[in-house]
Amino acid sequence: MRRVAHFSLIATIGLGVNCGTAETPTSPTTTEVVTARVVVFSGTLSVGGSRFYSFTASQAGTATLTLASLARGANGPAVPATVGLGLGIPSGADCAMTSSVTTGAMLTAQITGDLQPGIYCARIADVGSLTEPVSFAIRIVFP
């Protein structure tokens, strides 16, 4: 019996020594912060016309285009027309679109796209619904 008690005492001491857990050092984690830039591209869109604006993404990230307004004149009433809105890459004197929609002015982004560092463009075009020139404002958010 004495031998069993002695063995139990040694086993208990051995378990007590191993109860503490050593923490494995971990490498610090890094989080890349992508700072978004905001540009408002505005101007006048003529009947049957198109306009584009080039911008440079300095890092990878998501871009959004929002056609924020279509109006008669700079401070005129809203125009309920639809136009073509696109995101693409400059090509000569135009913008070769990689993503496009036909839309009216809204408060939410109509186009979202993942970009790598490089030069891109936003394009607006009449799709046949304009009866007079309109003022427009496009909000471009990009990395």
N, C-alpha and C positions, 0 to 999 in steps of 0.2 A: 504494500500500500504506500509505503514511503517512496518507493521508486516512481509510482504513478503521480504522486503529489509533486515530486521534484521535476518530473517531465512536464507537468501542467504549468508549473511556475516558469520554467525555461521557455515554453511555448508562448505563454502570456507576455513575457518580457520581449521575446522576439517579435510578436505582433505589434506591441506598443512602439517599438523602434521603427517599424515600417509604416506606421499610421500616417506620419507626415508625408505629404506629397511634394516633391520638388517641382517647382514651376519651370517649364521649358521656356526659355526666352523667345519672344516672338519678334519678328522684324517689324519696324514701324510701317504702317500702311499710308499710302499717299492717295489723295483724292485730287484729281485734276479739276480745276474750276474753269469752266468755259464762260467767259464774259461775253454776254450778248451785246451787240451794237444795234441801234435802232436808227433808221433813216426814213424820212418821208419823201417819197418821189411824187412831185405834183406838177401839174401843168394843164395844158389844154389839149384835148383830143378832138381832132376834126372828123367830120363825116367821112367814113371810108379810110381813115388814117390809123396810124399806129405810132407808139413811142416806146422807147426802152431806156433803162438806166443800168449802168454797170456798177458792180461793187465787188470788193475783194474780201473773201473769207480768209482770215489769218490762221485759223485752226479748224479742225474737224468739229462738226456739230450740226445742229438742226436749224434750218431757216424757215421762216413763215412769211407769207405774203397776204396782206389784208387789203382789199379794195375798200377803203374807209368811206369814200364819198364820190358821188357823181352829181354835179350841180350845174345850174345855168349861171355862168359867171363865177367870180371868186367867192361871192357871198350870197348867191342866188338860191332859189329853192332846189330841193333834191330832184333829180331826174330818175324816173323808174325804169331806165333802160338796162339792158344787159350788154356786157362787153367781154372780150377775151382777155384773160389774165394768165400770164405764164411765167415760169422760172426756167432759165436755161443758161447757155454759154454764148458770149458774144461771137458773132460770125460776120466779119466785114462791117457793114453799116446796119446790121440788124442783130436780132437775138434768136439763136437756134434753140427753141424751147424743148426741154426734156419733160416738162410737166405743165399742163394747161387745163383751164376750166372756162366755161362760159358762165358769167355770174353778174349779179348786181352788187351794189354796195352793201356791206354787212359789218357787224361789229366783231365778228370772229374770223380767224384766218381761213381763207379759202384754199390755200396751197401750203403744204408742209413738205420739206425735203431734207434729206441728210446730205451735207456738203463735206468735202475734203478741202484743204487749203487750196485756193485758186480764185480765178476771176469768174464771176457769174453775172447774170442780168435778170431784171424783171421787165416784163413787156405787157403793155396794154394795147388793145386793138378794137376797133369797131367791127362788130360781126354782122352789121346790116341793120341794127336797131336804132341808130342815132339819126335824128332829123335835123339836128343843129350841133355846132361845136359845144362840148361840155368841159367843165373843169373837173379834174380828178385828183385824188390823193390816195397813194398806196403806201401802206406802212410795211417796211421791210425790216425784219429782225433776223440777224445772222451772227455767226460766231466770228 
